[in-house]
Amino acid sequence: MASDSKGTPRASGKTGKPQLTRDDWLDAAAGEVASGGFGSLRVLTLAKKLGVTRGSFYWHFRDHEDLVDSFLDRWRDRRFVELDYMRPKGENPEEELHQLLQLLLTDASRNVRRLQVELAVRDFARRNRHAAEIVEEVDQARVEQNKLLFRNLGSADSETEDLAMLMYVASVGSQVVLSGRKGNEAAVARIENLVARLALGQGGGERRKDEEE
């Protein structure tokens, strides 16, 4: 196999396959993790599914541990990008709450693989230090974002921590319940409404009632 000026291998000849990237390997790894957890993540299996030799793997990763760490790092980074996209602006907190729940819960009913990967990462975190650190980072960032939402809704500072954690646990649990319920919009909408009522009743709902009085 020939290499370019940077030393990256490339296919030679007119019939050669396009060179795989790190993301190609990590995407394939996601499929294995979703279906069987990290215990099923094997280099040879991935190589066969991608139609290449194991030698191709070592152009992108030092070893199996590097693959796992890279997978976990990418999973964390993508969660942070999502959080940045969903960050509450405070212009219309109630509308933002409903939009957030729609993203969290409606999408969960359609994207089973996404939830399977998250559950696999959380399970792996029970016995892998790096995975545990990654999960802690993501959980903390998600709770902090919920705290911002509740502050925008008018919750007292003394309540935001507990409310943010409660909403996070409720939304994660709802994702598990809703997973695979594509087409059952009534069930999805009902749970979205219940979580929204919980948030508004404990936060903005009480504030609005006081203002009306």
VEXDREN-989585 format. One record per residue (C-alpha): residue number from 1; x negated, y negated, z negated. Coordinates in steps of 0.5 Angstrom, whole numbers. Example, Ala and Ser with C-alpha at 12.3 -4.5 7.8 and 13.67 -1.06 7.14 Angstrom:
> nr:c1:c2:c3
> 1:-25:9:-16
> 2:-27:2:-14
//
This chain:
> nr:c1:c2:c3
> 1:0:0:0
> 2:-3:-7:2
> 3:-3:-13:-3
> 4:-2:-20:-2
> 5:-7:-26:-4
> 6:-4:-26:-11
> 7:-6:-18:-11
> 8:2:-16:-11
> 9:3:-10:-7
> 10:7:-10:-1
> 11:10:-5:4
> 12:6:-5:10
> 13:9:-3:17
> 14:15:-5:20
> 15:19:1:16
> 16:16:-1:9
> 17:21:-2:4
> 18:22:-9:1
> 19:17:-10:-6
> 20:21:-9:-12
> 21:21:-14:-17
> 22:21:-14:-25
> 23:28:-16:-25
> 24:30:-10:-20
> 25:27:-5:-25
> 26:30:-9:-31
> 27:37:-8:-28
> 28:36:-1:-27
> 29:34:0:-34
> 30:40:-4:-36
> 31:44:2:-32
> 32:41:7:-36
> 33:41:3:-43
> 34:49:2:-42
> 35:50:9:-40
> 36:46:13:-45
> 37:42:8:-50
> 38:35:7:-50
> 39:33:14:-51
> 40:35:15:-44
> 41:30:10:-41
> 42:25:13:-38
> 43:20:11:-33
> 44:21:17:-28
> 45:28:17:-28
> 46:28:9:-26
> 47:23:11:-21
> 48:27:16:-18
> 49:34:12:-18
> 50:30:6:-15
> 51:27:11:-9
> 52:19:9:-11
> 53:14:13:-15
> 54:12:11:-22
> 55:6:7:-19
> 56:10:2:-17
> 57:12:1:-24
> 58:5:-1:-27
> 59:5:-7:-22
> 60:10:-10:-27
> 61:9:-7:-34
> 62:4:-4:-38
> 63:7:2:-41
> 64:14:4:-43
> 65:14:-1:-49
> 66:13:-7:-45
> 67:19:-5:-41
> 68:23:-4:-47
> 69:20:-11:-50
> 70:21:-14:-43
> 71:28:-12:-43
> 72:30:-14:-50
> 73:27:-21:-48
> 74:31:-22:-42
> 75:37:-20:-46
> 76:36:-25:-51
> 77:34:-31:-46
> 78:40:-29:-42
> 79:45:-30:-48
> 80:41:-37:-50
> 81:43:-39:-43
> 82:50:-37:-44
> 83:51:-41:-50
> 84:48:-47:-47
> 85:53:-46:-42
> 86:59:-46:-47
> 87:56:-51:-52
> 88:62:-55:-55
> 89:62:-62:-52
> 90:67:-65:-58
> 91:71:-68:-53
> 92:77:-64:-53
> 93:75:-59:-59
> 94:82:-55:-58
> 95:81:-54:-51
> 96:74:-52:-52
> 97:76:-47:-57
> 98:81:-43:-52
> 99:76:-44:-46
> 100:71:-40:-50
> 101:75:-35:-53
> 102:77:-34:-45
> 103:70:-33:-43
> 104:69:-28:-49
> 105:75:-24:-49
> 106:78:-24:-42
> 107:71:-23:-39
> 108:70:-17:-44
> 109:76:-13:-42
> 110:73:-14:-35
> 111:65:-12:-36
> 112:65:-6:-40
> 113:57:-5:-38
> 114:56:-12:-41
> 115:59:-9:-48
> 116:55:-3:-47
> 117:49:-6:-47
> 118:50:-10:-53
> 119:52:-5:-57
> 120:46:-1:-55
> 121:41:-6:-56
> 122:45:-7:-63
> 123:44:1:-64
> 124:37:0:-62
> 125:36:-5:-67
> 126:37:-1:-73
> 127:30:3:-72
> 128:26:-2:-68
> 129:23:-8:-71
> 130:23:-12:-64
> 131:30:-11:-63
> 132:32:-13:-70
> 133:29:-19:-69
> 134:32:-21:-62
> 135:39:-19:-65
> 136:38:-23:-71
> 137:36:-29:-66
> 138:42:-28:-62
> 139:47:-28:-68
> 140:44:-34:-71
> 141:45:-38:-65
> 142:52:-36:-64
> 143:54:-37:-71
> 144:51:-44:-70
> 145:55:-45:-64
> 146:61:-43:-68
> 147:59:-48:-73
> 148:59:-54:-68
> 149:66:-52:-66
> 150:69:-52:-73
> 151:65:-59:-74
> 152:68:-62:-68
> 153:75:-59:-70
> 154:75:-63:-77
> 155:73:-57:-82
> 156:69:-59:-88
> 157:62:-58:-88
> 158:63:-53:-94
> 159:67:-48:-90
> 160:64:-48:-83
> 161:59:-43:-85
> 162:64:-38:-87
> 163:69:-40:-81
> 164:64:-39:-76
> 165:62:-32:-78
> 166:69:-30:-79
> 167:70:-32:-72
> 168:64:-29:-69
> 169:66:-22:-73
> 170:73:-23:-70
> 171:71:-24:-63
> 172:65:-19:-63
> 173:70:-14:-66
> 174:76:-16:-60
> 175:71:-15:-55
> 176:70:-8:-57
> 177:78:-7:-57
> 178:79:-10:-51
> 179:73:-7:-47
> 180:76:-3:-41
> 181:83:-6:-41
> 182:82:-10:-34
> 183:89:-11:-32
> 184:92:-11:-39
> 185:93:-19:-39
> 186:98:-19:-45
> 187:94:-15:-50
> 188:88:-20:-48
> 189:92:-26:-49
> 190:95:-24:-55
> 191:88:-23:-58
> 192:86:-29:-56
> 193:92:-33:-59
> 194:91:-29:-65
> 195:83:-31:-66
> 196:85:-38:-64
> 197:90:-39:-69
> 198:86:-37:-74
> 199:81:-42:-72
> 200:86:-48:-72
> 201:89:-46:-78
> 202:83:-46:-82
> 203:80:-52:-78
> 204:83:-57:-74
> 205:90:-54:-75
> 206:90:-57:-83
> 207:87:-63:-81
> 208:92:-65:-76
> 209:97:-63:-81
> 210:94:-68:-86
> 211:94:-73:-81
> 212:101:-73:-79
> 213:103:-73:-86
//
